[in-house]
Amino acid sequence: MSVTDKATKRCTFIPGRDTWDAESWGQALDMRLAEGDWGTPRKIISDRDPKFMAAIWKSMWEARQVKLAYTTAYHAQADGQSEMTNQIAEIALRNWLPYMILQRPHHIG
């Protein structure tokens, strides 16, 4: 597998076997990225199918002991904490924006 940083064009190559599944590739990728100063990728561009790439991401997060919890968007019963956070942010913005418009009209586009 080859990995290229699009910004710097820096490359690294990860040796593996054609019999490896996505989990094995994910573990190898995670180990290689952890070795240097690569950090966690923000985006992966691949010519492999989406299921394979999803399995690689899952494997990488499991290696970091991060549990992925998928929910339906805007489904408060499944994701109450982020729904509550969004409501509080909305209330804060509703109260703050009128003040900003009165105090600094030139800052509001």
PyMOL CGO cylinders between C-alpha atoms (Angstrom):
from pymol import cmd
from pymol.cgo import CYLINDER

trace = [
    CYLINDER, 0.00, 0.00, 0.00, 1.29, 3.47, -0.77, 0.3, 1, 1, 1, 1, 1, 1,
    CYLINDER, 1.29, 3.47, -0.77, 0.41, 6.54, 1.28, 0.3, 1, 1, 1, 1, 1, 1,
    CYLINDER, 0.41, 6.54, 1.28, 0.97, 10.05, -0.06, 0.3, 1, 1, 1, 1, 1, 1,
    CYLINDER, 0.97, 10.05, -0.06, 0.50, 13.33, 1.77, 0.3, 1, 1, 1, 1, 1, 1,
    CYLINDER, 0.50, 13.33, 1.77, -1.20, 15.52, -0.84, 0.3, 1, 1, 1, 1, 1, 1,
    CYLINDER, -1.20, 15.52, -0.84, 0.17, 18.75, 0.66, 0.3, 1, 1, 1, 1, 1, 1,
    CYLINDER, 0.17, 18.75, 0.66, 3.85, 17.80, 0.85, 0.3, 1, 1, 1, 1, 1, 1,
    CYLINDER, 3.85, 17.80, 0.85, 3.91, 14.91, -1.67, 0.3, 1, 1, 1, 1, 1, 1,
    CYLINDER, 3.91, 14.91, -1.67, 5.72, 12.87, 0.99, 0.3, 1, 1, 1, 1, 1, 1,
    CYLINDER, 5.72, 12.87, 0.99, 5.24, 9.12, 0.50, 0.3, 1, 1, 1, 1, 1, 1,
    CYLINDER, 5.24, 9.12, 0.50, 5.54, 5.98, 2.55, 0.3, 1, 1, 1, 1, 1, 1,
    CYLINDER, 5.54, 5.98, 2.55, 4.99, 2.40, 1.49, 0.3, 1, 1, 1, 1, 1, 1,
    CYLINDER, 4.99, 2.40, 1.49, 3.44, -0.33, 3.61, 0.3, 1, 1, 1, 1, 1, 1,
    CYLINDER, 3.44, -0.33, 3.61, 4.42, -3.88, 2.75, 0.3, 1, 1, 1, 1, 1, 1,
    CYLINDER, 4.42, -3.88, 2.75, 1.73, -6.50, 3.04, 0.3, 1, 1, 1, 1, 1, 1,
    CYLINDER, 1.73, -6.50, 3.04, 0.27, -9.61, 1.47, 0.3, 1, 1, 1, 1, 1, 1,
    CYLINDER, 0.27, -9.61, 1.47, -2.45, -9.88, -1.13, 0.3, 1, 1, 1, 1, 1, 1,
    CYLINDER, -2.45, -9.88, -1.13, -4.26, -12.28, 1.22, 0.3, 1, 1, 1, 1, 1, 1,
    CYLINDER, -4.26, -12.28, 1.22, -4.67, -9.61, 3.94, 0.3, 1, 1, 1, 1, 1, 1,
    CYLINDER, -4.67, -9.61, 3.94, -8.15, -8.43, 4.78, 0.3, 1, 1, 1, 1, 1, 1,
    CYLINDER, -8.15, -8.43, 4.78, -9.10, -4.82, 5.52, 0.3, 1, 1, 1, 1, 1, 1,
    CYLINDER, -9.10, -4.82, 5.52, -8.45, -5.26, 9.24, 0.3, 1, 1, 1, 1, 1, 1,
    CYLINDER, -8.45, -5.26, 9.24, -4.86, -6.36, 8.61, 0.3, 1, 1, 1, 1, 1, 1,
    CYLINDER, -4.86, -6.36, 8.61, -4.29, -3.43, 6.24, 0.3, 1, 1, 1, 1, 1, 1,
    CYLINDER, -4.29, -3.43, 6.24, -5.83, -1.04, 8.76, 0.3, 1, 1, 1, 1, 1, 1,
    CYLINDER, -5.83, -1.04, 8.76, -3.52, -2.27, 11.51, 0.3, 1, 1, 1, 1, 1, 1,
    CYLINDER, -3.52, -2.27, 11.51, -0.48, -1.98, 9.23, 0.3, 1, 1, 1, 1, 1, 1,
    CYLINDER, -0.48, -1.98, 9.23, -1.51, 1.53, 8.16, 0.3, 1, 1, 1, 1, 1, 1,
    CYLINDER, -1.51, 1.53, 8.16, -2.08, 2.61, 11.75, 0.3, 1, 1, 1, 1, 1, 1,
    CYLINDER, -2.08, 2.61, 11.75, 1.32, 1.25, 12.83, 0.3, 1, 1, 1, 1, 1, 1,
    CYLINDER, 1.32, 1.25, 12.83, 3.12, 3.02, 9.97, 0.3, 1, 1, 1, 1, 1, 1,
    CYLINDER, 3.12, 3.02, 9.97, 1.40, 6.34, 10.63, 0.3, 1, 1, 1, 1, 1, 1,
    CYLINDER, 1.40, 6.34, 10.63, 2.17, 6.04, 14.35, 0.3, 1, 1, 1, 1, 1, 1,
    CYLINDER, 2.17, 6.04, 14.35, 5.89, 5.41, 13.65, 0.3, 1, 1, 1, 1, 1, 1,
    CYLINDER, 5.89, 5.41, 13.65, 6.57, 8.83, 12.17, 0.3, 1, 1, 1, 1, 1, 1,
    CYLINDER, 6.57, 8.83, 12.17, 5.07, 12.26, 12.36, 0.3, 1, 1, 1, 1, 1, 1,
    CYLINDER, 5.07, 12.26, 12.36, 2.19, 11.55, 9.98, 0.3, 1, 1, 1, 1, 1, 1,
    CYLINDER, 2.19, 11.55, 9.98, -0.70, 11.86, 12.42, 0.3, 1, 1, 1, 1, 1, 1,
    CYLINDER, -0.70, 11.86, 12.42, -4.22, 10.69, 11.69, 0.3, 1, 1, 1, 1, 1, 1,
    CYLINDER, -4.22, 10.69, 11.69, -5.33, 11.19, 8.09, 0.3, 1, 1, 1, 1, 1, 1,
    CYLINDER, -5.33, 11.19, 8.09, -8.25, 13.56, 7.51, 0.3, 1, 1, 1, 1, 1, 1,
    CYLINDER, -8.25, 13.56, 7.51, -9.16, 11.89, 4.27, 0.3, 1, 1, 1, 1, 1, 1,
    CYLINDER, -9.16, 11.89, 4.27, -8.29, 8.64, 2.53, 0.3, 1, 1, 1, 1, 1, 1,
    CYLINDER, -8.29, 8.64, 2.53, -8.56, 8.45, -1.24, 0.3, 1, 1, 1, 1, 1, 1,
    CYLINDER, -8.56, 8.45, -1.24, -8.63, 4.89, -2.45, 0.3, 1, 1, 1, 1, 1, 1,
    CYLINDER, -8.63, 4.89, -2.45, -9.34, 2.84, -5.53, 0.3, 1, 1, 1, 1, 1, 1,
    CYLINDER, -9.34, 2.84, -5.53, -10.76, 0.09, -3.32, 0.3, 1, 1, 1, 1, 1, 1,
    CYLINDER, -10.76, 0.09, -3.32, -14.47, -0.38, -2.64, 0.3, 1, 1, 1, 1, 1, 1,
    CYLINDER, -14.47, -0.38, -2.64, -16.19, 1.65, 0.13, 0.3, 1, 1, 1, 1, 1, 1,
    CYLINDER, -16.19, 1.65, 0.13, -16.79, -1.41, 2.36, 0.3, 1, 1, 1, 1, 1, 1,
    CYLINDER, -16.79, -1.41, 2.36, -13.08, -2.20, 2.35, 0.3, 1, 1, 1, 1, 1, 1,
    CYLINDER, -13.08, -2.20, 2.35, -12.20, 1.40, 3.25, 0.3, 1, 1, 1, 1, 1, 1,
    CYLINDER, -12.20, 1.40, 3.25, -14.83, 1.49, 6.01, 0.3, 1, 1, 1, 1, 1, 1,
    CYLINDER, -14.83, 1.49, 6.01, -13.27, -1.66, 7.47, 0.3, 1, 1, 1, 1, 1, 1,
    CYLINDER, -13.27, -1.66, 7.47, -9.81, -0.03, 7.37, 0.3, 1, 1, 1, 1, 1, 1,
    CYLINDER, -9.81, -0.03, 7.37, -11.12, 3.04, 9.23, 0.3, 1, 1, 1, 1, 1, 1,
    CYLINDER, -11.12, 3.04, 9.23, -12.85, 0.81, 11.79, 0.3, 1, 1, 1, 1, 1, 1,
    CYLINDER, -12.85, 0.81, 11.79, -9.66, -1.16, 12.34, 0.3, 1, 1, 1, 1, 1, 1,
    CYLINDER, -9.66, -1.16, 12.34, -7.60, 2.02, 12.77, 0.3, 1, 1, 1, 1, 1, 1,
    CYLINDER, -7.60, 2.02, 12.77, -9.99, 3.43, 15.39, 0.3, 1, 1, 1, 1, 1, 1,
    CYLINDER, -9.99, 3.43, 15.39, -10.15, 0.10, 17.24, 0.3, 1, 1, 1, 1, 1, 1,
    CYLINDER, -10.15, 0.10, 17.24, -6.33, 0.10, 17.42, 0.3, 1, 1, 1, 1, 1, 1,
    CYLINDER, -6.33, 0.10, 17.42, -6.60, 3.46, 19.21, 0.3, 1, 1, 1, 1, 1, 1,
    CYLINDER, -6.60, 3.46, 19.21, -9.33, 2.06, 21.46, 0.3, 1, 1, 1, 1, 1, 1,
    CYLINDER, -9.33, 2.06, 21.46, -11.94, 4.45, 20.07, 0.3, 1, 1, 1, 1, 1, 1,
    CYLINDER, -11.94, 4.45, 20.07, -15.42, 2.99, 19.79, 0.3, 1, 1, 1, 1, 1, 1,
    CYLINDER, -15.42, 2.99, 19.79, -17.37, 4.17, 16.75, 0.3, 1, 1, 1, 1, 1, 1,
    CYLINDER, -17.37, 4.17, 16.75, -21.04, 4.69, 17.60, 0.3, 1, 1, 1, 1, 1, 1,
    CYLINDER, -21.04, 4.69, 17.60, -23.18, 5.40, 14.55, 0.3, 1, 1, 1, 1, 1, 1,
    CYLINDER, -23.18, 5.40, 14.55, -26.58, 7.01, 14.95, 0.3, 1, 1, 1, 1, 1, 1,
    CYLINDER, -26.58, 7.01, 14.95, -29.25, 8.49, 12.75, 0.3, 1, 1, 1, 1, 1, 1,
    CYLINDER, -29.25, 8.49, 12.75, -28.91, 12.23, 12.27, 0.3, 1, 1, 1, 1, 1, 1,
    CYLINDER, -28.91, 12.23, 12.27, -31.28, 14.35, 14.39, 0.3, 1, 1, 1, 1, 1, 1,
    CYLINDER, -31.28, 14.35, 14.39, -32.46, 11.31, 16.35, 0.3, 1, 1, 1, 1, 1, 1,
    CYLINDER, -32.46, 11.31, 16.35, -32.48, 12.57, 19.93, 0.3, 1, 1, 1, 1, 1, 1,
    CYLINDER, -32.48, 12.57, 19.93, -33.32, 9.18, 21.47, 0.3, 1, 1, 1, 1, 1, 1,
    CYLINDER, -33.32, 9.18, 21.47, -30.14, 7.67, 20.03, 0.3, 1, 1, 1, 1, 1, 1,
    CYLINDER, -30.14, 7.67, 20.03, -27.84, 10.64, 20.44, 0.3, 1, 1, 1, 1, 1, 1,
    CYLINDER, -27.84, 10.64, 20.44, -29.17, 12.78, 23.28, 0.3, 1, 1, 1, 1, 1, 1,
    CYLINDER, -29.17, 12.78, 23.28, -25.90, 14.45, 24.25, 0.3, 1, 1, 1, 1, 1, 1,
    CYLINDER, -25.90, 14.45, 24.25, -25.10, 15.99, 20.88, 0.3, 1, 1, 1, 1, 1, 1,
    CYLINDER, -25.10, 15.99, 20.88, -28.75, 16.95, 20.39, 0.3, 1, 1, 1, 1, 1, 1,
    CYLINDER, -28.75, 16.95, 20.39, -28.68, 18.80, 23.73, 0.3, 1, 1, 1, 1, 1, 1,
    CYLINDER, -28.68, 18.80, 23.73, -25.40, 20.49, 22.78, 0.3, 1, 1, 1, 1, 1, 1,
    CYLINDER, -25.40, 20.49, 22.78, -26.92, 21.69, 19.51, 0.3, 1, 1, 1, 1, 1, 1,
    CYLINDER, -26.92, 21.69, 19.51, -29.98, 23.08, 21.32, 0.3, 1, 1, 1, 1, 1, 1,
    CYLINDER, -29.98, 23.08, 21.32, -27.82, 24.98, 23.82, 0.3, 1, 1, 1, 1, 1, 1,
    CYLINDER, -27.82, 24.98, 23.82, -25.67, 26.41, 21.01, 0.3, 1, 1, 1, 1, 1, 1,
    CYLINDER, -25.67, 26.41, 21.01, -28.81, 27.52, 19.16, 0.3, 1, 1, 1, 1, 1, 1,
    CYLINDER, -28.81, 27.52, 19.16, -30.20, 29.26, 22.27, 0.3, 1, 1, 1, 1, 1, 1,
    CYLINDER, -30.20, 29.26, 22.27, -26.87, 30.98, 22.89, 0.3, 1, 1, 1, 1, 1, 1,
    CYLINDER, -26.87, 30.98, 22.89, -26.69, 32.24, 19.30, 0.3, 1, 1, 1, 1, 1, 1,
    CYLINDER, -26.69, 32.24, 19.30, -30.27, 33.51, 19.40, 0.3, 1, 1, 1, 1, 1, 1,
    CYLINDER, -30.27, 33.51, 19.40, -29.47, 35.55, 22.50, 0.3, 1, 1, 1, 1, 1, 1,
    CYLINDER, -29.47, 35.55, 22.50, -26.05, 36.74, 21.34, 0.3, 1, 1, 1, 1, 1, 1,
    CYLINDER, -26.05, 36.74, 21.34, -26.80, 37.77, 17.74, 0.3, 1, 1, 1, 1, 1, 1,
    CYLINDER, -26.80, 37.77, 17.74, -29.26, 40.62, 18.53, 0.3, 1, 1, 1, 1, 1, 1,
    CYLINDER, -29.26, 40.62, 18.53, -26.65, 42.12, 20.87, 0.3, 1, 1, 1, 1, 1, 1,
    CYLINDER, -26.65, 42.12, 20.87, -23.97, 41.88, 18.18, 0.3, 1, 1, 1, 1, 1, 1,
    CYLINDER, -23.97, 41.88, 18.18, -26.22, 43.47, 15.56, 0.3, 1, 1, 1, 1, 1, 1,
    CYLINDER, -26.22, 43.47, 15.56, -26.93, 46.44, 17.84, 0.3, 1, 1, 1, 1, 1, 1,
    CYLINDER, -26.93, 46.44, 17.84, -23.38, 46.85, 19.11, 0.3, 1, 1, 1, 1, 1, 1,
    CYLINDER, -23.38, 46.85, 19.11, -21.38, 46.12, 15.97, 0.3, 1, 1, 1, 1, 1, 1,
    CYLINDER, -21.38, 46.12, 15.97, -23.50, 46.32, 12.83, 0.3, 1, 1, 1, 1, 1, 1,
    CYLINDER, -23.50, 46.32, 12.83, -20.41, 46.59, 10.61, 0.3, 1, 1, 1, 1, 1, 1,
    CYLINDER, -20.41, 46.59, 10.61, -19.30, 43.07, 11.67, 0.3, 1, 1, 1, 1, 1, 1,
    CYLINDER, -19.30, 43.07, 11.67, -22.51, 41.42, 10.50, 0.3, 1, 1, 1, 1, 1, 1,
    CYLINDER, -22.51, 41.42, 10.50, -22.31, 40.60, 6.80, 0.3, 1, 1, 1, 1, 1, 1,
]
cmd.load_cgo(trace, "trace")
